[in-house]
């Protein structure tokens, strides 16, 4: 899992790439939990380069969404690939998590 972090206009963007599975999920979860602990209130997860998501990845996203809500913050996922979006829809996570078509749309939901 490749992870990079960008900050702009009080929004922290986490750009993830690779597989959000049993190996990658703990990495993104730890990185985002650290950001939340540091006070991040607006978190945008750019998933454009995430090629696969497993149940472990879905679990991590749910854990992060709950942590953001508990801290009074907001999390949005954007730029999902067709395969990842399909998994989100089949699992019903598209009704649980905030999804945006791209970064500008995600930023708009956070500001």
DSSP file (Angstrom, degrees, kcal/mol; ACC not computed):
  #  RESIDUE AA STRUCTURE BP1 BP2  ACC     N-H-->O    O-->H-N    N-H-->O    O-->H-N    TCO  KAPPA ALPHA  PHI   PSI    X-CA   Y-CA   Z-CA
    1    1 A X              0   0    0      0, 0.0     2,-0.5     0, 0.0    17,-0.2   0.000 360.0 360.0 360.0 128.3    0.0    0.0    0.0
    2    2 A X  E     -A   17   0A   0     15,-3.0    15,-2.2     2,-0.0     2,-0.4  -0.882 360.0-177.4-101.0 133.0    1.3    3.4   -1.0
    3    3 A X  E     +A   16   0A   0     -2,-0.5     2,-0.3    13,-0.2    13,-0.2  -0.995   8.7 173.8-135.2 129.8    0.2    6.3    1.1
    4    4 A X  E     -A   15   0A   0     11,-2.0    11,-3.0    -2,-0.4     2,-0.4  -0.969  18.1-144.5-131.2 153.7    0.9   10.0    0.8
    5    5 A X  E     -A   14   0A   0     -2,-0.3     2,-0.4     9,-0.2     9,-0.2  -0.958  15.4-179.5-123.8 132.2   -0.5   12.9    2.8
    6    6 A X  E     -A   13   0A   0      7,-2.8     7,-3.5    -2,-0.4     2,-0.4  -0.970  11.0-155.9-128.3 144.3   -1.4   16.4    1.5
    7    7 A X  E     +A   12   0A   0     -2,-0.4     2,-0.3     5,-0.2     5,-0.2  -0.983  23.1 154.1-123.6 131.0   -2.8   19.3    3.5
    8    8 A X  E >   -A   11   0A   0      3,-2.5     3,-1.8    -2,-0.4    -2,-0.1  -0.932  66.5  -9.7-156.4 128.4   -4.7   22.2    1.8
    9    9 A X  T 3  S-     0   0    0     -2,-0.3     3,-0.1     1,-0.3    -1,-0.0   0.885 126.0 -53.3  51.8  48.3   -7.4   24.6    3.2
   10   10 A X  T 3  S+     0   0    0      1,-0.2     2,-0.5    31,-0.0    32,-0.3   0.594 115.6 115.4  64.6  12.5   -7.9   22.7    6.5
   11   11 A X  E <   -A    8   0A   0     -3,-1.8    -3,-2.5    30,-0.1     2,-0.6  -0.956  55.2-151.9-112.6 129.1   -8.5   19.5    4.6
   12   12 A X  E     -Ab   7  43A   0     30,-2.8    32,-2.8    -2,-0.5     2,-0.5  -0.888  12.4-159.6 -98.9 122.4   -6.1   16.6    5.0
   13   13 A X  E     -Ab   6  44A   0     -7,-3.5    -7,-2.8    -2,-0.6     2,-0.6  -0.900   5.2-162.0-106.1 126.3   -6.0   14.4    1.9
   14   14 A X  E     -Ab   5  45A   0     30,-2.9    32,-2.5    -2,-0.5     2,-0.7  -0.937   8.2-157.2-105.7 116.6   -4.7   10.8    2.1
   15   15 A X  E     -Ab   4  46A   0    -11,-3.0   -11,-2.0    -2,-0.6     2,-0.4  -0.853  14.0-169.0 -98.1 116.6   -3.8    9.4   -1.3
   16   16 A X  E     +A    3   0A   0     30,-2.3    33,-0.9    -2,-0.7     2,-0.3  -0.821   8.1 179.3-109.3 144.9   -3.8    5.7   -1.2
   17   17 A X  E     +Ab   2  49A   0    -15,-2.2   -15,-3.0    -2,-0.4     2,-0.4  -0.999  44.0  23.5-143.5 145.6   -2.6    3.3   -3.9
   18   18 A X  E    S- b   0  50A   0     31,-2.7    33,-2.2    -2,-0.3    34,-0.9  -0.857 101.8 -14.8 110.2-141.6   -2.4   -0.5   -4.2
   19   19 A X  E     - b   0  52A   0     -2,-0.4     2,-1.4    31,-0.2     5,-0.2  -0.906  43.2-154.3-111.1 124.9   -4.5   -3.1   -2.5
   20   20 A X  E     + b   0  53A   0     32,-3.0    34,-2.4    -2,-0.5    37,-0.6  -0.661  57.9 116.6 -95.0  77.8   -6.7   -2.3    0.5
   21   21 A X  S  > S-     0   0    0     -2,-1.4     4,-3.4    32,-0.2     5,-0.3  -0.420  86.4 -56.0-127.7-161.2   -6.6   -5.8    1.9
   22   22 A X  T  4 S+     0   0    0      1,-0.2     4,-0.4     2,-0.2    -2,-0.0   0.770 137.8  40.2 -58.8 -26.3   -5.4   -7.7    5.0
   23   23 A X  T  4 S+     0   0    0      2,-0.1     4,-0.5     3,-0.1    -1,-0.2   0.875 123.4  35.9 -87.4 -42.6   -1.9   -6.3    4.3
   24   24 A X  T  > S+     0   0    0     -5,-0.2     4,-1.9     1,-0.2     3,-0.4   0.798 102.6  71.0 -83.9 -30.3   -2.7   -2.7    3.2
   25   25 A X  H  X S+     0   0    0     -4,-3.4     4,-2.5     1,-0.2     5,-0.2   0.892  95.7  51.7 -58.4 -44.5   -5.7   -2.0    5.5
   26   26 A X  H  > S+     0   0    0     -4,-0.4     4,-2.4    -5,-0.3    -1,-0.2   0.854 108.2  54.4 -62.8 -31.2   -3.7   -1.8    8.7
   27   27 A X  H  > S+     0   0    0     -4,-0.5     4,-2.3    -3,-0.4    -1,-0.2   0.950 112.5  39.9 -66.5 -48.8   -1.3    0.7    7.1
   28   28 A X  H  X S+     0   0    0     -4,-1.9     4,-2.5     2,-0.2     5,-0.2   0.879 115.3  53.1 -69.9 -35.5   -4.0    3.1    6.0
   29   29 A X  H  X S+     0   0    0     -4,-2.5     4,-2.5    -5,-0.2    -2,-0.2   0.934 111.5  45.4 -63.4 -45.4   -5.9    2.7    9.3
   30   30 A X  H  X S+     0   0    0     -4,-2.4     4,-2.0    -5,-0.2    -2,-0.2   0.913 113.4  49.9 -64.1 -43.4   -2.8    3.5   11.3
   31   31 A X  H  X S+     0   0    0     -4,-2.3     4,-1.7     1,-0.2    -2,-0.2   0.924 115.1  42.8 -62.0 -45.0   -1.8    6.5    9.2
   32   32 A X  H  X S+     0   0    0     -4,-2.5     4,-2.5     2,-0.2    -2,-0.2   0.871 110.6  54.9 -72.4 -36.6   -5.3    8.0    9.4
   33   33 A X  H  X S+     0   0    0     -4,-2.5     4,-2.6    -5,-0.2    -1,-0.2   0.882 107.1  52.3 -62.7 -36.7   -5.7    7.3   13.1
   34   34 A X  H  X S+     0   0    0     -4,-2.0     4,-1.7     2,-0.2    -1,-0.2   0.921 109.5  48.8 -63.3 -43.5   -2.5    9.2   13.7
   35   35 A X  H  <>S+     0   0    0     -4,-1.7     5,-2.4     2,-0.2     4,-0.3   0.906 111.6  49.4 -62.0 -41.8   -3.9   12.1   11.7
   36   36 A X  H ><5S+     0   0    0     -4,-2.5     3,-1.6     1,-0.2    -2,-0.2   0.918 109.5  51.4 -63.7 -43.2   -7.1   12.0   13.7
   37   37 A X  H 3<5S+     0   0    0     -4,-2.6    -1,-0.2     1,-0.3    -2,-0.2   0.813 105.7  56.7 -62.6 -30.3   -5.2   11.9   17.0
   38   38 A X  T 3<5S-     0   0    0     -4,-1.7    -1,-0.3    -5,-0.2    -2,-0.2   0.497 130.4 -94.3 -80.8  -3.3   -3.2   15.0   15.8
   39   39 A X  T < 5 +     0   0    0     -3,-1.6    -3,-0.2    -4,-0.3     2,-0.2   0.554  63.1 163.9 106.7   9.0   -6.5   16.9   15.4
   40   40 A X      < +     0   0    0     -5,-2.4    -1,-0.3     1,-0.2     3,-0.1  -0.424   7.1 174.4 -60.9 128.6   -7.5   16.4   11.7
   41   41 A X        +     0   0    0    -31,-0.3    33,-2.9     1,-0.2     2,-0.5   0.619  66.6  47.4-110.2 -21.1  -11.2   17.3   11.4
   42   42 A X  E     - c   0  74A   0    -32,-0.3   -30,-2.8    31,-0.2     2,-0.5  -0.948  68.6-179.6-127.9 110.7  -11.6   17.0    7.6
   43   43 A X  E     -bc  12  75A   0     31,-2.8    33,-2.4    -2,-0.5     2,-0.5  -0.944   9.0-171.3-119.2 124.2  -10.2   13.9    6.0
   44   44 A X  E     -bc  13  76A   0    -32,-2.8   -30,-2.9    -2,-0.5     2,-0.7  -0.963   8.7-158.1-113.7 119.5  -10.4   13.2    2.3
   45   45 A X  E     -bc  14  77A   0     31,-3.0    33,-2.8    -2,-0.5     2,-0.8  -0.874   6.3-155.5 -99.8 110.6   -9.3    9.7    1.2
   46   46 A X  E     +bc  15  78A   0    -32,-2.5   -30,-2.3    -2,-0.7     3,-0.3  -0.777  16.5 175.9 -87.5 112.1   -8.3    9.7   -2.5
   47   47 A X  E >   +     0   0A   0     31,-2.9     3,-1.9    -2,-0.8    34,-0.6   0.147  39.4 118.3-104.7  17.2   -8.8    6.1   -3.7
   48   48 A X  E 3  S+     0   0A   0      1,-0.3    -1,-0.2    32,-0.2   -31,-0.1   0.794  82.8  40.4 -57.6 -30.8   -8.0    6.7   -7.4
   49   49 A X  E 3  S+b   17   0A   0    -33,-0.9   -31,-2.7    -3,-0.3     2,-0.8   0.253  85.0 110.6-105.1  12.3   -5.1    4.3   -7.3
   50   50 A X  E <   -b   18   0A   0     -3,-1.9    31,-0.4   -33,-0.3    34,-0.3  -0.795  41.7-179.8 -87.6 114.5   -6.7    1.6   -5.1
   51   51 A X  E     +     0   0A   0    -33,-2.2     2,-0.3    -2,-0.8   -32,-0.2   0.657  62.5  19.8 -90.4 -17.3   -7.1   -1.3   -7.3
   52   52 A X  E     -b   19   0A   0    -34,-0.9   -32,-3.0    31,-0.1     2,-0.4  -0.995  55.8-167.3-154.4 143.0   -8.7   -3.8   -4.9
   53   53 A X  E     -b   20   0A   0     -2,-0.3   -32,-0.2   -34,-0.2     2,-0.2  -0.996  10.2-170.4-135.3 132.8  -10.6   -3.7   -1.6
   54   54 A X     >  -     0   0    0    -34,-2.4     4,-2.3    -2,-0.4     5,-0.2  -0.453  46.7 -88.6-106.6-178.0  -11.3   -6.7    0.7
   55   55 A X  H  > S+     0   0    0      1,-0.2     4,-2.4     2,-0.2     5,-0.1   0.831 128.9  57.8 -62.1 -31.3  -13.5   -7.0    3.8
   56   56 A X  H  > S+     0   0    0      2,-0.2     4,-2.0     1,-0.2    -1,-0.2   0.895 106.9  47.8 -64.9 -39.2  -10.4   -6.0    5.8
   57   57 A X  H  > S+     0   0    0    -37,-0.6     4,-2.2     2,-0.2    -2,-0.2   0.907 110.7  50.5 -67.0 -42.5  -10.3   -2.8    3.9
   58   58 A X  H  X S+     0   0    0     -4,-2.3     4,-2.1     1,-0.2    -2,-0.2   0.911 109.6  51.8 -60.6 -42.3  -14.0   -2.2    4.3
   59   59 A X  H  X S+     0   0    0     -4,-2.4     4,-2.6     1,-0.2    -2,-0.2   0.917 108.7  50.4 -60.4 -44.6  -13.6   -2.8    8.1
   60   60 A X  H  X S+     0   0    0     -4,-2.0     4,-2.5     1,-0.2    -1,-0.2   0.900 109.4  50.9 -62.8 -40.5  -10.7   -0.3    8.3
   61   61 A X  H  X S+     0   0    0     -4,-2.2     4,-2.4     2,-0.2    -1,-0.2   0.894 111.1  48.7 -63.9 -38.8  -12.8    2.4    6.4
   62   62 A X  H  X S+     0   0    0     -4,-2.1     4,-2.3     2,-0.2    -2,-0.2   0.913 110.3  50.8 -66.5 -42.5  -15.6    1.8    8.8
   63   63 A X  H  X S+     0   0    0     -4,-2.6     4,-2.2     1,-0.2    -2,-0.2   0.916 112.4  47.4 -59.3 -44.0  -13.3    2.1   11.9
   64   64 A X  H  X S+     0   0    0     -4,-2.5     4,-2.7     2,-0.2    -2,-0.2   0.901 109.7  52.0 -66.7 -40.8  -11.9    5.4   10.5
   65   65 A X  H  X S+     0   0    0     -4,-2.4     4,-2.3     1,-0.2    -1,-0.2   0.911 111.7  47.3 -62.0 -41.4  -15.4    6.8    9.8
   66   66 A X  H  X S+     0   0    0     -4,-2.3     4,-2.5     2,-0.2    -1,-0.2   0.894 111.7  50.5 -66.1 -39.8  -16.4    6.0   13.3
   67   67 A X  H  X S+     0   0    0     -4,-2.2     4,-1.5     2,-0.2     6,-0.2   0.902 111.1  48.8 -65.5 -40.4  -13.2    7.6   14.7
   68   68 A X  H  <>S+     0   0    0     -4,-2.7     5,-3.2     2,-0.2     4,-0.3   0.933 112.4  48.1 -64.2 -44.6  -13.7   10.7   12.7
   69   69 A X  H ><5S+     0   0    0     -4,-2.3     3,-1.4     1,-0.2    -2,-0.2   0.910 109.5  53.0 -62.0 -42.3  -17.3   11.0   13.8
   70   70 A X  H 3<5S+     0   0    0     -4,-2.5    -1,-0.2     1,-0.3    -2,-0.2   0.816 110.0  48.4 -63.1 -30.9  -16.3   10.5   17.5
   71   71 A X  T 3<5S-     0   0    0     -4,-1.5    -1,-0.3    -3,-0.2    -2,-0.2   0.416 121.1-107.9 -90.0   2.5  -13.8   13.3   17.2
   72   72 A X  T < 5S+     0   0    0     -3,-1.4    -3,-0.2    -4,-0.3    -2,-0.1   0.629  80.3 122.5  83.6  13.5  -16.4   15.6   15.6
   73   73 A X      < -     0   0    0     -5,-3.2     2,-0.4    -6,-0.2    -1,-0.2  -0.346  55.3-125.0-102.4-177.0  -14.8   15.4   12.2
   74   74 A X  E     -c   42   0A   0    -33,-2.9   -31,-2.8    -2,-0.1     2,-0.4  -0.984  14.3-163.5-133.0 140.5  -15.8   14.3    8.7
   75   75 A X  E     -c   43   0A   0     -2,-0.4    23,-0.6   -33,-0.2     2,-0.4  -0.986   7.1-177.7-126.6 136.1  -14.4   11.8    6.3
   76   76 A X  E     -cd  44  98A   0    -33,-2.4   -31,-3.0    -2,-0.4     2,-0.4  -0.992  15.0-148.2-131.0 139.1  -15.1   11.5    2.5
   77   77 A X  E     -cd  45  99A   0     21,-2.9    23,-2.4    -2,-0.4     2,-0.3  -0.871  25.1-179.0-101.9 139.3  -13.8    9.0    0.0
   78   78 A X  E     +cd  46 100A   0    -33,-2.8   -31,-2.9    -2,-0.4    23,-0.2  -0.915  47.5  25.4-136.6 164.3  -13.3   10.1   -3.6
   79   79 A X        -     0   0    0     21,-1.1     2,-0.2    -2,-0.3    -1,-0.1   0.841  69.3-175.7  57.9  42.0  -12.2    8.9   -7.0
   80   80 A X        -     0   0    0     20,-0.5    -1,-0.2    -3,-0.1   -32,-0.2  -0.455  24.1-121.5 -69.5 137.8  -13.1    5.3   -6.5
   81   81 A X     >  -     0   0    0    -34,-0.6     4,-2.9   -31,-0.4     5,-0.2  -0.306  30.3-104.1 -69.2 164.1  -12.2    2.9   -9.3
   82   82 A X  H  > S+     0   0    0      1,-0.2     4,-2.2     2,-0.2     5,-0.1   0.894 121.6  50.3 -58.9 -41.4  -15.0    1.0  -10.8
   83   83 A X  H  > S+     0   0    0      2,-0.2     4,-1.8     1,-0.2    -1,-0.2   0.915 113.5  44.1 -65.2 -43.4  -14.0   -2.2   -9.0
   84   84 A X  H  > S+     0   0    0    -34,-0.3     4,-2.3     2,-0.2    -2,-0.2   0.907 112.5  52.2 -69.1 -41.4  -13.8   -0.5   -5.6
   85   85 A X  H  X S+     0   0    0     -4,-2.9     4,-2.4     1,-0.2    -2,-0.2   0.898 107.4  53.5 -60.8 -40.1  -17.1    1.4   -6.2
   86   86 A X  H  X S+     0   0    0     -4,-2.2     4,-2.8    -5,-0.2     5,-0.2   0.918 108.6  48.4 -61.5 -44.0  -18.8   -1.9   -7.1
   87   87 A X  H  X S+     0   0    0     -4,-1.8     4,-2.3     1,-0.2     6,-0.3   0.907 110.9  51.8 -62.5 -41.1  -17.6   -3.5   -3.8
   88   88 A X  H  X>S+     0   0    0     -4,-2.3     6,-1.4     1,-0.2     5,-1.3   0.908 113.3  44.3 -61.1 -42.5  -18.9   -0.5   -1.9
   89   89 A X  H ><5S+     0   0    0     -4,-2.4     3,-0.5     2,-0.2    -2,-0.2   0.920 113.4  48.9 -70.4 -44.3  -22.3   -0.7   -3.6
   90   90 A X  H 3<5S+     0   0    0     -4,-2.8    -2,-0.2     1,-0.2    -1,-0.2   0.888 115.6  44.5 -62.5 -39.4  -22.6   -4.5   -3.2
   91   91 A X  H 3<5S-     0   0    0     -4,-2.3    -1,-0.2    -5,-0.2    -2,-0.2   0.600 111.1-120.4 -82.0 -11.2  -21.7   -4.3    0.5
   92   92 A X  T X<5S+     0   0    0     -4,-0.7     3,-1.6    -3,-0.5     4,-0.4   0.515  76.6 126.9  84.0   4.7  -23.9   -1.3    1.2
   93   93 A X  G >>< +     0   0    0     -5,-1.3     4,-3.0    -6,-0.3     3,-0.6   0.707  59.8  71.9 -69.7 -18.3  -21.0    0.9    2.3
   94   94 A X  G 34 S+     0   0    0     -6,-1.4    -1,-0.3     1,-0.2     5,-0.2   0.703  99.9  48.0 -68.1 -16.9  -22.0    3.5   -0.3
   95   95 A X  G <4 S+     0   0    0     -3,-1.6    -1,-0.2    -7,-0.3    -2,-0.2   0.578 116.9  41.9 -93.5 -13.0  -25.0    4.2    2.1
   96   96 A X  T <4 S+     0   0    0     -3,-0.6     2,-0.3    -4,-0.4    -2,-0.2   0.824 112.3  50.2 -99.8 -42.7  -22.7    4.3    5.2
   97   97 A X  S  < S-     0   0    0     -4,-3.0     2,-0.6    -9,-0.1   -21,-0.1  -0.670  85.9-111.3-101.2 152.9  -19.7    6.3    4.0
   98   98 A X  E     -d   76   0A   0    -23,-0.6   -21,-2.9    -2,-0.3     2,-0.4  -0.744  39.1-170.8 -83.0 121.7  -19.6    9.6    2.1
   99   99 A X  E     -d   77   0A   0     -2,-0.6     2,-0.3    -5,-0.2   -21,-0.2  -0.906   7.7-170.8-116.9 143.1  -18.4    9.1   -1.4
  100  100 A X  E     -d   78   0A   0    -23,-2.4   -21,-1.1    -2,-0.4   -20,-0.5  -0.961  28.8-127.6-131.3 150.5  -17.5   11.7   -4.0
  101  101 A X  S    S-     0   0    0     -2,-0.3     2,-0.3   -23,-0.2    -1,-0.1   0.875  85.7 -12.6 -64.1 -39.5  -16.8   11.4   -7.7
  102  102 A X  S  > S-     0   0    0    -24,-0.1     4,-2.3   -23,-0.1     5,-0.2  -0.870  82.0 -79.8-152.4-179.2  -13.4   13.2   -7.6
  103  103 A X  H  > S+     0   0    0     -2,-0.3     4,-3.2     1,-0.2     5,-0.3   0.925 122.9  51.0 -60.2 -48.1  -11.2   15.4   -5.4
  104  104 A X  H  > S+     0   0    0      1,-0.2     4,-2.1     2,-0.2    -1,-0.2   0.914 112.8  46.9 -58.2 -40.4  -13.1   18.7   -6.1
  105  105 A X  H  > S+     0   0    0      2,-0.2     4,-1.5     1,-0.2    -1,-0.2   0.895 113.2  49.5 -66.7 -38.9  -16.4   17.1   -5.3
  106  106 A X  H  X S+     0   0    0     -4,-2.3     4,-1.1     2,-0.2    -2,-0.2   0.912 109.9  50.3 -64.8 -43.2  -14.9   15.6   -2.1
  107  107 A X  H  X S+     0   0    0     -4,-3.2     4,-1.1     1,-0.2     3,-0.5   0.892 107.0  55.7 -61.1 -39.5  -13.4   19.0   -1.1
  108  108 A X  H  < S+     0   0    0     -4,-2.1     3,-0.3    -5,-0.3    -1,-0.2   0.868 105.4  51.6 -62.8 -36.4  -16.8   20.5   -1.6
  109  109 A X  H  < S+     0   0    0     -4,-1.5    -1,-0.2     1,-0.2    -2,-0.2   0.761 112.4  47.4 -69.6 -23.9  -18.4   18.0    0.8
  110  110 A X  H  <        0   0    0     -4,-1.1    -1,-0.2    -3,-0.5    -2,-0.2   0.590 360.0 360.0 -95.1 -11.7  -15.8   18.9    3.4
  111  111 A X     <        0   0    0     -4,-1.1    -2,-0.2    -3,-0.3    -1,-0.2   0.435 360.0 360.0-109.7 360.0  -15.9   22.7    3.3
